[in-house]
Amino acid sequence: MAPPHRGSRPRHIPQRTCVACRQTDAKRQLVRIVRAPDGSVTIDPSGKHSGRGAYLCATTECWQAGLERGVLPRALKIESIPEDNLDTLNEYARHLAQGQ
């Protein structure tokens, strides 16, 4: 006979590190940026797209560091972010700044 069940274990919450500020937080609290196999760089709201991913906090400071200091391309292991993709990422960063 099996021992009595003493309650369920607490649910595991995946942790990720922001590539700009190096703070660890829950995966869902960070924004995932992914480099797809075709070389394009996009924001991945679902966190499930295939490709190399990097995470940034949803703060203006982290996005500025990621985009201007070259932290994001290094984390994605590319020379530079393609210009059209960079425009999309900058627009998202501006949207974050307006929301704060």
C-alpha positions as CSV (number, residue, x, y, z in Angstrom):
1,M,0.0,0.0,0.0
2,A,1.3,3.5,-0.9
3,P,2.1,6.0,1.9
4,P,-0.5,8.7,2.4
5,H,-0.2,11.7,0.2
6,R,1.0,14.7,2.2
7,G,0.1,17.5,-0.3
8,S,1.6,18.4,-3.6
9,R,5.0,19.9,-4.1
10,P,5.2,23.6,-4.9
11,R,5.2,24.4,-8.6
12,H,8.6,25.0,-10.1
13,I,9.0,28.5,-11.5
14,P,11.7,28.7,-14.2
15,Q,14.3,31.5,-13.5
16,R,16.2,33.5,-16.2
17,T,18.8,36.2,-16.0
18,C,18.6,39.6,-17.7
19,V,21.6,39.9,-20.1
20,A,21.9,43.6,-19.3
21,C,21.6,43.9,-15.5
22,R,22.3,40.3,-14.6
23,Q,19.3,40.1,-12.2
24,T,17.5,36.8,-12.0
25,D,13.8,36.7,-12.1
26,A,10.9,34.5,-13.1
27,K,10.9,33.6,-16.9
28,R,7.5,35.2,-17.4
29,Q,8.6,38.5,-15.9
30,L,11.4,39.0,-18.5
31,V,11.1,39.7,-22.2
32,R,12.6,37.0,-24.5
33,I,14.4,38.1,-27.7
34,V,15.2,35.3,-30.1
35,R,17.6,34.9,-33.0
36,A,15.8,32.6,-35.4
37,P,17.7,30.1,-37.6
38,D,17.3,32.5,-40.6
39,G,19.2,35.2,-38.7
40,S,16.2,37.5,-37.9
41,V,15.9,38.9,-34.3
42,T,12.4,39.2,-32.9
43,I,10.6,39.6,-29.6
44,D,9.2,36.2,-28.4
45,P,6.2,36.9,-26.2
46,S,5.3,33.2,-25.9
47,G,8.9,32.2,-25.0
48,K,8.6,29.1,-27.2
49,H,10.0,30.1,-30.6
50,S,13.0,28.1,-31.8
51,G,16.3,29.8,-31.9
52,R,18.9,31.3,-29.6
53,G,17.2,33.4,-26.9
54,A,18.2,36.1,-24.5
55,Y,16.2,37.8,-21.8
56,L,15.9,41.5,-20.8
57,C,14.0,43.1,-17.9
58,A,11.0,45.2,-19.0
59,T,12.8,48.4,-18.0
60,T,14.1,51.2,-20.1
61,E,17.6,51.0,-18.6
62,C,18.0,47.3,-19.5
63,W,16.8,47.8,-23.0
64,Q,19.1,50.8,-23.6
65,A,22.0,48.7,-22.3
66,G,21.0,45.7,-24.4
67,L,20.6,47.7,-27.6
68,E,23.2,50.5,-27.3
69,R,26.1,48.8,-25.4
70,G,26.0,45.7,-27.6
71,V,25.0,43.3,-24.8
72,L,22.1,41.8,-26.8
73,P,24.1,40.9,-30.0
74,R,26.8,39.3,-27.8
75,A,24.2,37.2,-26.0
76,L,22.6,36.1,-29.3
77,K,26.0,35.3,-30.7
78,I,25.8,37.6,-33.7
79,E,27.9,40.5,-35.0
80,S,25.0,43.0,-35.1
81,I,21.2,43.0,-35.1
82,P,19.8,43.5,-38.7
83,E,18.5,47.1,-39.2
84,D,14.9,46.2,-39.8
85,N,14.8,44.0,-36.6
86,L,16.6,46.8,-34.7
87,D,13.8,49.2,-35.6
88,T,11.2,46.8,-34.1
89,L,13.2,46.4,-30.9
90,N,13.7,50.1,-30.5
91,E,10.0,50.7,-31.0
92,Y,9.3,48.1,-28.3
93,A,11.8,50.0,-26.0
94,R,10.0,53.3,-26.7
95,H,6.7,51.6,-25.8
96,L,8.2,50.5,-22.5
97,A,9.4,54.0,-21.7
98,Q,6.0,55.4,-22.3
99,G,4.3,52.8,-20.1
100,Q,6.5,53.6,-17.1
